[in-house]
Structure formats: structure tokens, C-alpha cells
Amino acid sequence: MSYDLMVYEKTKAPNTRKEFMEWFEQQTEWSEDHDYQSISVSSPSLQNWFMEMKDTFPPMNGEYAPDMELLSEDENLENHVTDYCIGREVIYTAFAWSVADEAYELMRRLAQKHDVGFFDVSSDNGDIILPDGSMIT
């Protein structure tokens, strides 16, 4: 089991919790016609978020994934490798639980910086936070 978080294009998501959760369920059906590893399908804001996020939490797969030899030599890097599922309107991430606090803080800060929404998928009543810091309730 992983620690899951998501960023999303704020202009595409509903602004009530009930509608947001329905939209989230649709997004995570993964029915878009692409491979979900290429950042080029996402909005510019999500692309900018990803390009900064990958520096600390490199992707497990795709063109920015670290070399296997490098991973075997660096345990800290191995712990930070993250599974990204990249859609047009969302980027869903799965982290190791050992880096959960670090991932939450960095992801939330970068979401605000890059003007995208943030959703704590792993929490029972997960935070849905807009870039201005307000919460969707």
C-alpha cells in the first residue's frame, strides 16, 4: 500500500466536496487515450509542478526515471522514487509511507506555487486545497 496524493488543474475541478469526489472517481478510471507517463498531455501548470517535483521525488517510470544502477547505489533515492499517473487534468502520485510527511509538505507547497489544486487521497476526509490555501468542503 502506498501514500497517495494528487494535484489537479483547478479550472477543471468542481468546487464542492461531493462533486469533486465524483469528478475524482471519473479521473481515476484512467480512460484517456495516452500512456499516463508523458507529462506533455497535462496543462502548463501541472507540467511546471511535475518538473519541480521530480527533482526530489523522481518518477518510477518514463523519460525522467532514474537509472537502475543509480537506484541500487543510493537508498535515499530509492525511497523517494514515486509512481506518477499523469492525466490531462490530474497527476496522481503514490509514495512510500516512509516519506509521507516530506511528500505531503513538498507537494502541497509546490501545488500552491504552480497554481494547481491539491488532494490528500490517502486520508479518510482528505484535504482538498486550492492554490490560495482555501479548502473545498
WOVEN-V531115 format. One record per pair of residues at least 12 apart in sequence whose C-alpha atoms are under 10 Angstrom apart, sorted by the first residue. I is the first residue (numbers start at 1). J is the second residue. If there is no record, write none. Layout:
I/J  I/J
//
This chain:
1/94  1/95  1/96  1/97  2/82  2/83  2/93  2/94  2/95  2/96  2/97  2/98  2/100  2/122  3/82  3/93  3/94  3/95  3/96  3/97  3/98  3/99  3/100  3/101  3/103  3/104  3/120  3/121  3/122  3/123  4/82  4/83  4/84  4/92  4/93  4/94  4/95  4/96  4/97  4/100  4/103  4/104  4/119  4/120  4/121  4/122  4/123  5/84  5/91  5/92  5/93  5/94  5/95  5/100  5/103  5/104  5/107  5/108  5/118  5/119  5/120  5/121  5/122  5/123  5/126  5/127  6/24  6/84  6/85  6/86  6/90  6/91  6/92  6/93  6/94  6/104  6/107  6/108  6/111  6/117  6/118  6/119  6/120  6/121  6/122  6/128  7/46  7/49  7/50  7/86  7/89  7/90  7/91  7/92  7/93  7/107  7/108  7/110  7/111  7/115  7/116  7/117  7/118  7/119  7/120  7/128  7/129  7/130  8/24  8/42  8/43  8/45  8/46  8/87  8/88  8/89  8/90  8/91  8/92  8/111  8/115  8/116  8/117  8/118  8/119  8/130  9/42  9/43  9/44  9/45  9/46  9/88  9/89  9/90  9/91  9/111  9/115  9/116  9/117  9/118  9/130  10/45  10/46  10/89  10/90  10/115  10/116  10/117  10/118  10/129  10/130  10/131  11/89  11/116  11/117  12/88  12/89  12/90  13/89  13/90  13/117  14/136  15/128  15/130  15/135  15/136  15/137  16/128  16/135  16/136  16/137  17/125  17/127  17/128  17/135  17/136  17/137  18/136  18/137  20/128  20/136  20/137  21/128  24/90  24/119  24/121  27/87  27/88  27/89  27/90  27/91  27/92  28/85  28/87  28/90  28/91  28/92  30/85  30/86  30/87  31/87  32/87  32/88  33/87  34/86  34/87  34/88  35/62  35/85  35/86  35/87  36/62  36/84  36/85  36/86  36/87  36/88  36/91  36/92  37/59  37/60  37/61  37/62  37/63  37/64  37/83  37/84  37/85  37/86  37/87  37/91  38/61  38/62  38/63  38/64  38/84  38/85  38/86  38/87  38/88  39/51  39/62  39/63  39/64  39/84  39/85  39/86  39/87  39/88  39/91  40/86  40/87  40/88  41/86  41/87  41/88  41/89  42/86  42/87  42/88  42/89  42/90  42/91  43/87  43/88  43/89  43/90  43/116  44/114  45/111  45/113  45/114  45/115  45/116  46/86  46/87  46/88  46/89  46/90  46/91  46/111  46/114  46/115  46/116  46/117  47/86  47/88  47/91  47/114  48/110  48/111  48/113  48/114  48/115  48/116  49/91  49/107  49/109  49/110  49/111  49/112  49/113  49/114  49/115  49/116  50/84  50/86  50/91  50/107  50/110  50/111  50/114  51/64  52/106  52/107  52/110  52/114  53/103  53/106  53/107  53/110  53/111  54/80  54/81  54/82  54/84  55/80  56/77  56/80  56/81  56/82  56/102  56/103  56/106  57/77  57/78  57/79  57/80  57/81  57/82  57/83  57/84  57/93  57/95  57/99  57/102  57/103  57/106  57/107  58/77  58/78  58/79  58/80  58/81  58/82  58/83  58/84  59/80  59/81  59/82  59/83  59/84  59/85  59/93  59/94  60/78  60/80  60/81  60/82  60/83  60/84  60/94  61/81  61/82  61/83  61/84  61/85  62/83  62/84  65/81  65/82  65/83  66/78  66/81  76/99  78/96  79/95  79/96  79/97  79/98  79/99  80/95  80/96  80/98  80/99  80/100  80/102  80/103  81/94  81/95  81/96  82/94  82/95  82/96  82/103  83/95  83/96  89/116  90/116  90/117  90/118  91/118  92/119  92/121  93/107  93/121  94/121  94/122  104/118  104/119  104/120  107/119  107/120  108/120  108/129  108/130  108/131  108/133  109/131  109/133  110/131  111/129  111/130  111/131  111/132  111/133  112/129  112/130  112/131  112/132  112/133  113/131  113/132  114/131  115/130  115/131  115/132  116/129  116/130  116/131  116/132  117/129  117/130  117/131  117/132  117/133  117/134  117/135  117/136  118/130  118/131  118/133  118/135  119/135  119/136  125/137
//
